[in-house]
Amino acid sequence: MCGIVGYIGSKQAYPIIINGLKRLEYRGYDSAGIALYDGTDIQLAKTKGKVADLEERVAQEISKKGTLGIGHTRWATHGVPNDVNSHPHFSNSGDLVLIHNGIIENYASLKIELINRGYTFKSDTDTEVLVNLIEEIKKQENVKLGKAVQIALNQVVGAYAIALFDRKKPDEIVVAKLGSPLAIGIGNNEFFVASDASPFIEYTNNAIYLEDEEMAILRLGREIRVRKIKDDTLVNPNIQKLKLSLEQIEKGGYDHFMLKEIFEQPSVIKDTYRGRLLANQGIIKLGGLEDYIPRFTNANRIVIIACGTSWHAGLVAEYIFEEWTRIPVEVEYASEFRYRNPIITEKDVVIAISQSGETADTLAAIKLAKEKGAFVYGICNVVGSTISRETHSGTYTHAGPEIGVASTKAFTTQITVLTMMALKIGKVKGTISQTDYMMHLRELEMIPTHVAEALKSNDKIEEIAAVFKNATNFLYLGRGVNFPVALEGALKLKEISYIHAEGYPAAEMKHGPIALIDEQMPVVVIAVNSNHYGKVVSNIEEIKARSGKIIAVVTEGDTEVRALADYVMEVPKTPETLTPLVTTIPLQLLSYHIAVMLDKNVDQPRNLAKSVTVE
Ligand code: M6R
């Protein structure tokens, strides 16, 4: 986690770094700091709190001048969030200054060695150990900064994306990466460094994404040099043309990124299937899938690995893949899968789902599945992300940058990709009828219109949110393909409003959670047209008999549930398998409005970060 930004060139570094840190706050926001070289010395300011707090600190403490600098926004791993533990960190001599995203696992033993050599430490961080280790090696081996970094990183166990510079040689920044992302923007005799490309998108669209175990020296007046950390060999860097625009990473008139992203869903779902779903011709064409269809049709089973919201999308996929492809599917938390010696063979296909493409647990699970011989297919949103590069093939969701920490459009676009995959594989395998196939193609094409329709209930949902905003617990119930939507609805509420919420398969309620129900308990029930409709109605009756408050998601025109429920949120009619794409919408809006009414930080909920690059 954590966001890092750096700049070296002829522009003033401060505004580039501060704006860049604001764009990276989704990665962590418990403290922030900046180091600027003002022409003679390094100016350092850092503080507990957000980037806005850092701006105030800078205004009081340091000059903003300088054309070289590095900045950091933190999600604490080692050491509580406070001023001292914030990055950047100086080496003992005050010459080197470093920012770090990741964890140095063997920092404790390295620290003891350094203390024995006379080093002292101000913070509790692993990062301060690393910068001093580099300094010690530079001194002992009498080598340049780049070489010292390379030697030091070979002694380090863990994950890192780092950027550092030496006040005695202020014409270069050294960067390196293992496990955490690092993008380098290349301008006209200037370089940008960041955890993703958003901090430098208005300055250049030429970027290099460092691979794991690579480092680079960004020196003014010289071409970029990328080397392997292990053996110092030179690498030919792949300079990519970025397609990201500034508009995509701004709020566009909405109060919060989360709301913007919820409302973007009709257009981004269309972007997800654009050029891939040709309903009239009965064609689904997914570039990454075409050559690998036999891997799926001959697979013993599909194992889906993911975390959080992406895991919920995987659960939705379990229903639709089994329905249309008749291939057994298992859905695993990546964090559990990676540590339990799973039985995976060459006949298994693993699908890894990740919005960010950087989630550490998912990445480790992918590596394990590959070692065991499985074919691994990735579904990612962030183009060029580590997971998209680590998988054998895959499909991008094309949802555009998702900045709100609570995932919304990533979920619906992941389901859109998974639906297209299941339809395509089922068609080739002959396990879905032609009529069903064609009907679902046409209906999938209608989903953006249905989502836009569902969004029209926003005001009504805001009123419902006002009624329940002070509840301390919520239960979310759904059946079949809408059970994962219930889990997702509960997760959204928990993470942004800090209200306890649980998702359950509606029929499981009577095996325990029903004991929780009384007149204080709001129960959100997904009760749309489906094979389970009658059963869900019975579940609603059971809640009502115990005085629970029912907020139901129903299909337009529903009368039966409407008569039972305290409040209803309508969604357009769509085939059962596609309902998660519409039933999710009111649940996203409900959690959003409750969080706003409770005055919570919707886009940056406490303790969370957008991209979980630590275990
Ligand atoms: O980037 P990923 O999809 O791999 O992230 C997985 C989870 O960390 C993520 O979905 C998290 O649960 C979100 N905060 C949910 O809103």
Boltz pocket constraint, residues with backbone or C-beta under 6 A from the ligand:
constraints:
  - pocket:
      binder: B
      contacts: [[A, 307], [A, 308], [A, 309], [A, 310], [A, 353], [A, 354], [A, 355], [A, 356], [A, 357], [A, 358], [A, 359], [A, 362], [A, 405], [A, 406], [A, 407], [A, 408], [A, 491], [A, 495], [A, 608], [A, 609], [A, 610], [A, 611], [A, 612]]
      max_distance: 6.0
